[in-house]
Amino acid sequence: MDGLTDLAASLGRNLLARQAQVCTAESCTGGGIAEAITRIAGSSSWFEAGYVTYSNAQKTAQLGVPGELFEQVGAVSREVVEAMVRGACQRSGARYGVAVSGIAGPEGGSAEKPVGTVWLAWADGGQLFSQRCQFAGDRAAVRRQTVRAALAGLVRLAAGNAPLAG
């Protein structure tokens, strides 16, 4: 098993112990977090739903992200990922959730938000945590690091700890 599969298996054990479900709301990872989770046999008992909302229109339609946020702060922002994870948890009924939005590259970066900038948000009931990360490497590396960070945060959260390392 690779590291992502190990993280997903650990997440499953924690969620089973709490009799809780998780959902994902993904943009730049395109379903990679949900894919890692569903590698685990029996994940249907703790994985509730995965939303892949690549466009801003779908972030609004599927997750209820207010459209004005995109003009105010951009899709790659704390406000948007927090709205994404709230919407995913509300719509799916899952206790735990994670949302990601980032610039995987190779294009799309700016001085303010260079390629590799990713915002992540985690939810446990009404409690929200968010973090901006700056990942290095090509598109595949940024996406892989994002999936790893998202899963690691969920594992910590489902174990009763804050999802942010350090």
C-alpha positions as CSV (number, residue, x, y, z in Angstrom):
1,M,0.0,0.0,0.0
2,D,1.2,3.5,-0.7
3,G,1.0,6.3,1.9
4,L,-2.4,7.6,0.6
5,T,-4.0,4.2,1.1
6,D,-2.5,3.9,4.6
7,L,-3.9,7.3,5.5
8,A,-7.4,6.4,4.1
9,A,-7.3,3.1,6.0
10,S,-6.5,4.9,9.2
11,L,-9.3,7.4,8.5
12,G,-11.7,4.5,8.1
13,R,-10.7,2.9,11.4
14,N,-11.2,6.3,13.2
15,L,-14.6,6.9,11.6
16,L,-15.8,3.4,12.3
17,A,-14.9,3.8,15.9
18,R,-16.9,7.0,16.0
19,Q,-19.7,5.6,13.8
20,A,-19.4,8.7,11.6
21,Q,-19.3,9.5,7.9
22,V,-17.0,11.7,5.9
23,C,-17.6,13.6,2.6
24,T,-15.2,15.4,0.2
25,A,-15.6,18.6,-1.9
26,E,-12.8,18.7,-4.4
27,S,-11.7,21.1,-7.1
28,C,-8.0,20.9,-8.0
29,T,-7.7,17.2,-7.0
30,G,-10.6,16.2,-9.3
31,G,-11.8,13.4,-7.1
32,G,-8.4,12.1,-5.9
33,I,-9.3,12.3,-2.3
34,A,-12.5,10.3,-2.8
35,E,-10.6,7.8,-5.0
36,A,-8.0,7.2,-2.2
37,I,-10.8,6.7,0.3
38,T,-12.7,4.2,-1.8
39,R,-9.6,2.1,-2.3
40,I,-10.5,0.8,1.2
41,A,-12.8,-2.2,1.2
42,G,-15.9,-1.4,3.3
43,S,-15.5,2.3,2.9
44,S,-19.2,2.5,2.0
45,S,-19.9,2.3,5.7
46,W,-18.1,5.6,6.4
47,F,-17.7,7.5,3.1
48,E,-20.9,9.3,2.4
49,A,-20.3,11.4,-0.7
50,G,-17.7,13.1,-2.9
51,Y,-18.4,16.3,-4.8
52,V,-16.1,17.3,-7.7
53,T,-16.9,20.9,-8.4
54,Y,-14.2,22.1,-10.7
55,S,-16.1,25.2,-12.0
56,N,-17.2,28.1,-9.9
57,A,-20.7,27.6,-11.2
58,Q,-20.8,24.0,-9.9
59,K,-19.3,25.1,-6.5
60,T,-22.4,27.3,-6.3
61,A,-24.9,24.9,-7.8
62,Q,-23.8,21.7,-5.9
63,L,-22.4,23.1,-2.7
64,G,-24.1,26.5,-2.2
65,V,-21.0,28.6,-2.4
66,P,-22.1,32.2,-2.7
67,G,-21.3,33.5,-6.2
68,E,-20.1,36.8,-5.0
69,L,-17.2,35.1,-3.1
70,F,-15.4,34.3,-6.4
71,E,-15.3,38.0,-7.4
72,Q,-14.4,39.1,-3.9
73,V,-11.7,36.6,-2.9
74,G,-11.3,34.1,-5.8
75,A,-11.9,30.4,-5.9
76,V,-8.6,29.6,-4.2
77,S,-9.4,31.2,-0.8
78,R,-10.2,30.4,2.8
79,E,-13.7,31.7,2.3
80,V,-14.5,29.5,-0.7
81,V,-13.1,26.2,0.8
82,E,-14.9,26.8,4.1
83,A,-18.2,27.4,2.2
84,M,-17.4,24.2,0.1
85,V,-16.9,22.0,3.1
86,R,-20.0,23.4,4.9
87,G,-22.1,22.8,1.8
88,A,-20.8,19.3,1.3
89,C,-21.5,18.3,4.9
90,Q,-25.0,19.9,4.9
91,R,-26.0,18.2,1.7
92,S,-24.6,14.8,2.5
93,G,-25.3,14.7,6.2
94,A,-21.7,13.6,7.0
95,R,-20.2,14.7,10.3
96,Y,-16.7,15.2,8.8
97,G,-15.7,16.8,5.6
98,V,-12.8,18.2,3.7
99,A,-12.6,20.7,0.8
100,V,-9.8,21.7,-1.5
101,S,-9.3,24.4,-4.1
102,G,-5.9,25.3,-5.6
103,I,-3.7,26.1,-8.5
104,A,-2.1,22.9,-9.7
105,G,-0.5,24.4,-12.7
106,P,1.3,24.6,-14.9
107,E,-0.7,27.8,-15.7
108,G,-3.1,29.9,-13.7
109,G,-0.7,31.3,-11.0
110,S,-0.2,34.9,-10.1
111,A,2.2,36.8,-7.9
112,E,-0.4,36.7,-5.1
113,K,-1.4,33.0,-5.7
114,P,1.5,31.2,-7.4
115,V,1.2,27.7,-8.9
116,G,1.1,25.3,-6.0
117,T,-1.1,27.5,-3.8
118,V,-3.9,25.3,-2.2
119,W,-6.5,26.1,0.4
120,L,-7.9,23.2,2.5
121,A,-10.8,23.2,4.9
122,W,-11.9,20.5,7.3
123,A,-15.2,20.3,9.2
124,D,-16.3,18.4,12.3
125,G,-19.9,19.2,12.8
126,G,-20.0,23.0,13.0
127,Q,-16.3,23.3,13.7
128,L,-14.2,24.5,10.8
129,F,-10.4,24.5,10.3
130,S,-8.6,25.9,7.2
131,Q,-5.1,26.2,6.0
132,R,-3.2,27.6,3.0
133,C,-0.4,25.4,1.7
134,Q,2.3,26.1,-0.9
135,F,3.2,22.9,-2.6
136,A,6.2,22.4,-5.0
137,G,6.5,20.4,-8.1
138,D,4.5,19.8,-11.3
139,R,0.8,19.4,-11.6
140,A,0.7,15.8,-10.5
141,A,3.0,16.5,-7.5
142,V,0.8,19.4,-6.3
143,R,-2.4,17.3,-6.6
144,R,-0.7,14.3,-4.8
145,Q,0.5,16.5,-2.0
146,T,-3.0,18.1,-1.7
147,V,-4.6,14.6,-1.4
148,R,-2.1,13.7,1.3
149,A,-2.6,16.8,3.3
150,A,-6.4,16.5,3.0
151,L,-6.4,12.9,4.2
152,A,-3.8,13.5,7.0
153,G,-6.0,16.3,8.3
154,L,-9.1,14.1,8.3
155,V,-7.2,11.4,10.1
156,R,-6.2,13.8,12.9
157,L,-9.7,15.3,13.0
158,A,-11.4,11.9,13.2
159,A,-9.0,11.0,16.0
160,G,-10.2,14.0,18.0
161,N,-7.4,16.3,17.2
162,A,-7.1,19.5,15.3
163,P,-6.4,18.7,11.6
164,L,-3.6,21.2,11.2
165,A,-0.1,19.9,11.9
166,G,2.1,21.9,14.3
